[in-house]
Amino acid sequence: MISATDQQDVKKEKILEAAHHRFLHFGYSKTTMNEIAGDLSMSKALLYYYFPDKSQLYVAVMRKVADDYLKKLADKINTFADLKEAFIFQIDTQHDFIVTNYNFFDFFRLNEQNLPDMIWEIVKQVHESEIELLVSAIKTEVERGQIKPVANPNEVVDLLLDALHGVRAKSLSHKKTMFPNKEHLDEIRSKRLLLADIFIKGLMY
């Protein structure tokens, strides 16, 4: 027999899936709690019982989406043939993640200067996991004798990720935005791969 707690967990999971589907296709600003409740054939009152407002529901979906991304990173730690493969994986995985969830991230574009602390906590966790992935790859390559020893790999990777984040398309060179227009993402990805390649060559003997 399914317990009441299990039933609540199932309902919450269905709400998160339905909300993600809405946010993904229509964006945060064009999605209403009424629409999500309607997709689930659920009363609006019941939906609000689980999530008091749309922003809290969004954060919960963001947590779920981020967890999937973090698992992809964790599954690849210590599996790369070389450092270049590790950096290509990080850049391509992040690129694909943003492209796939582009409409979902309109919340970031709308609230870029006033994001909730819980969102920043998730962003920080993602950043730390990306650092862990690349630091592990650097240490492995040092042990293999393929690159020079790196005294402070965490700081070096953190700096590089900041630099990669700062890479922008030519038309956005003077605009500080967290998420550029979708049509610029491929250009940004190519520039990030080039920058990573230059960084890796700098570590070679």
C-alpha positions as CSV (number, residue, x, y, z in Angstrom):
1,M,0.0,0.0,0.0
2,I,1.3,3.4,-1.0
3,S,1.7,5.8,2.0
4,A,0.4,9.3,2.1
5,T,4.0,10.6,1.9
6,D,4.7,8.5,-1.2
7,Q,1.5,9.8,-2.8
8,Q,2.6,13.4,-2.1
9,D,6.0,12.7,-3.6
10,V,4.4,11.3,-6.7
11,K,2.2,14.4,-7.1
12,K,5.1,16.7,-6.5
13,E,7.1,14.9,-9.2
14,K,4.2,15.2,-11.7
15,I,3.9,18.9,-10.9
16,L,7.6,19.4,-11.5
17,E,7.4,17.6,-14.8
18,A,4.4,19.5,-16.0
19,A,5.9,22.8,-14.9
20,H,9.2,22.1,-16.6
21,H,7.3,21.2,-19.8
22,R,5.5,24.6,-19.7
23,F,8.5,26.6,-18.7
24,L,10.6,24.9,-21.4
25,H,8.1,25.6,-24.2
26,F,6.7,29.0,-23.2
27,G,9.1,30.5,-20.7
28,Y,8.5,31.6,-17.2
29,S,6.8,34.8,-18.1
30,K,4.2,33.2,-20.4
31,T,3.3,30.3,-18.0
32,T,0.6,30.6,-15.4
33,M,-0.2,28.4,-12.4
34,N,-3.7,27.9,-13.9
35,E,-2.2,26.4,-17.0
36,I,0.1,24.0,-15.0
37,A,-2.9,22.9,-12.9
38,G,-5.0,22.4,-16.0
39,D,-2.3,20.2,-17.6
40,L,-2.5,18.0,-14.6
41,S,-6.3,18.1,-14.2
42,M,-5.6,19.4,-10.7
43,S,-7.3,22.2,-8.8
44,K,-5.3,25.5,-8.5
45,A,-5.8,25.3,-4.8
46,L,-4.0,21.9,-4.6
47,L,-1.2,23.2,-6.8
48,Y,-0.7,26.1,-4.4
49,Y,-0.7,23.6,-1.5
50,Y,2.5,22.1,-2.9
51,F,4.0,25.3,-4.2
52,P,2.8,28.7,-2.8
53,D,3.7,30.7,-5.9
54,K,5.2,30.4,-9.3
55,S,8.7,31.5,-8.4
56,Q,9.0,28.8,-5.7
57,L,7.8,26.2,-8.3
58,Y,10.4,27.5,-10.7
59,V,13.2,27.1,-8.2
60,A,12.1,23.5,-7.5
61,V,12.1,22.7,-11.2
62,M,15.5,24.4,-11.5
63,R,16.8,22.2,-8.8
64,K,15.6,19.1,-10.7
65,V,17.1,20.3,-14.0
66,A,20.4,21.2,-12.3
67,D,20.5,17.8,-10.6
68,D,20.3,16.1,-14.0
69,Y,23.2,18.3,-15.3
70,L,25.3,17.6,-12.2
71,K,24.8,13.8,-12.6
72,K,26.2,14.1,-16.2
73,L,29.3,15.8,-14.8
74,A,29.7,13.4,-11.9
75,D,29.4,10.3,-14.2
76,K,32.3,11.6,-16.3
77,I,34.9,12.4,-13.6
78,N,38.1,10.4,-14.2
79,T,36.9,9.0,-17.5
80,F,38.7,11.2,-20.1
81,A,41.5,10.2,-22.4
82,D,43.2,13.6,-22.1
83,L,42.7,17.1,-20.8
84,K,41.3,18.4,-24.2
85,E,38.6,15.8,-24.1
86,A,37.6,17.0,-20.6
87,F,37.4,20.6,-21.6
88,I,35.5,19.8,-24.8
89,F,33.0,17.8,-22.7
90,Q,32.5,20.6,-20.2
91,I,32.0,23.2,-22.9
92,D,29.8,21.1,-25.1
93,T,27.7,19.8,-22.2
94,Q,27.1,23.3,-20.8
95,H,26.3,24.5,-24.4
96,D,23.8,21.7,-25.0
97,F,22.2,22.3,-21.5
98,I,21.6,26.0,-22.3
99,V,20.4,25.3,-25.8
100,T,18.0,22.6,-24.7
101,N,16.6,24.7,-21.8
102,Y,16.9,28.1,-23.4
103,N,13.2,29.1,-23.0
104,F,13.3,27.8,-19.4
105,F,16.1,30.3,-18.6
106,D,14.0,33.3,-19.5
107,F,13.6,33.7,-15.7
108,F,17.3,34.5,-15.5
109,R,16.9,37.1,-18.3
110,L,13.9,38.7,-16.6
111,N,15.5,38.7,-13.1
112,E,19.2,39.0,-13.9
113,Q,19.8,41.7,-11.3
114,N,17.5,40.2,-8.7
115,L,17.8,36.4,-8.7
116,P,16.6,34.6,-5.6
117,D,19.3,33.3,-3.2
118,M,18.2,29.7,-3.9
119,I,18.9,30.2,-7.6
120,W,22.4,31.5,-6.8
121,E,23.0,28.5,-4.5
122,I,22.2,26.2,-7.4
123,V,24.4,28.2,-9.8
124,K,27.2,28.0,-7.3
125,Q,26.9,24.2,-6.9
126,V,27.0,23.8,-10.7
127,H,30.1,26.0,-10.9
128,E,31.8,24.0,-8.2
129,S,31.0,20.7,-9.9
130,E,32.5,22.0,-13.2
131,I,35.6,23.0,-11.3
132,E,35.8,19.5,-9.7
133,L,35.5,17.8,-13.1
134,L,38.3,19.9,-14.7
135,V,40.6,19.9,-11.7
136,S,40.3,16.1,-11.6
137,A,41.3,15.9,-15.3
138,I,44.3,18.3,-14.7
139,K,45.6,16.2,-11.8
140,T,45.2,13.0,-13.8
141,E,47.2,14.5,-16.7
142,V,49.9,15.7,-14.3
143,E,50.2,12.2,-12.9
144,R,50.5,10.8,-16.4
145,G,53.3,13.3,-17.1
146,Q,51.4,14.9,-20.0
147,I,51.3,18.4,-18.6
148,K,53.3,20.5,-16.2
149,P,52.5,20.3,-12.5
150,V,49.9,22.9,-11.5
151,A,50.4,24.4,-8.0
152,N,46.8,25.7,-7.5
153,P,44.5,23.8,-10.0
154,N,41.3,24.9,-8.3
155,E,42.2,28.6,-8.7
156,V,43.4,28.1,-12.2
157,V,40.3,26.3,-13.3
158,D,38.1,28.9,-11.5
159,L,39.8,31.7,-13.4
160,L,39.5,29.9,-16.7
161,L,35.8,29.2,-16.2
162,D,35.3,32.9,-15.5
163,A,37.1,33.7,-18.7
164,L,35.0,31.2,-20.7
165,H,31.9,32.7,-19.2
166,G,33.0,36.1,-20.3
167,V,33.4,35.0,-24.0
168,R,30.7,36.7,-26.1
169,A,29.6,37.1,-29.6
170,K,30.8,40.1,-31.5
171,S,27.4,41.8,-31.5
172,L,27.3,41.4,-27.7
173,S,30.8,42.6,-26.9
174,H,29.6,45.5,-24.9
175,K,26.6,43.9,-23.3
176,K,26.8,42.1,-19.9
177,T,24.1,39.5,-20.0
178,M,24.0,36.1,-18.4
179,F,22.2,34.5,-21.4
180,P,22.8,35.9,-24.9
181,N,20.4,35.4,-27.8
182,K,20.1,31.8,-29.0
183,E,21.5,32.5,-32.4
184,H,24.8,33.6,-30.8
185,L,25.4,30.4,-28.8
186,D,27.3,28.5,-31.5
187,E,29.7,31.4,-32.0
188,I,30.3,31.6,-28.3
189,R,30.9,27.8,-28.0
190,S,33.5,28.0,-30.8
191,K,35.3,30.8,-29.1
192,R,35.3,28.9,-25.8
193,L,36.7,25.8,-27.4
194,L,39.5,27.9,-28.9
195,L,40.3,29.6,-25.6
196,A,40.4,26.2,-23.8
197,D,42.7,24.9,-26.5
198,I,45.1,27.8,-25.9
199,F,45.0,27.2,-22.1
200,I,45.7,23.5,-22.5
201,K,48.7,24.1,-24.8
202,G,50.0,26.5,-22.1
203,L,50.2,23.6,-19.7
204,M,52.2,21.4,-22.0
205,Y,55.9,20.8,-21.6
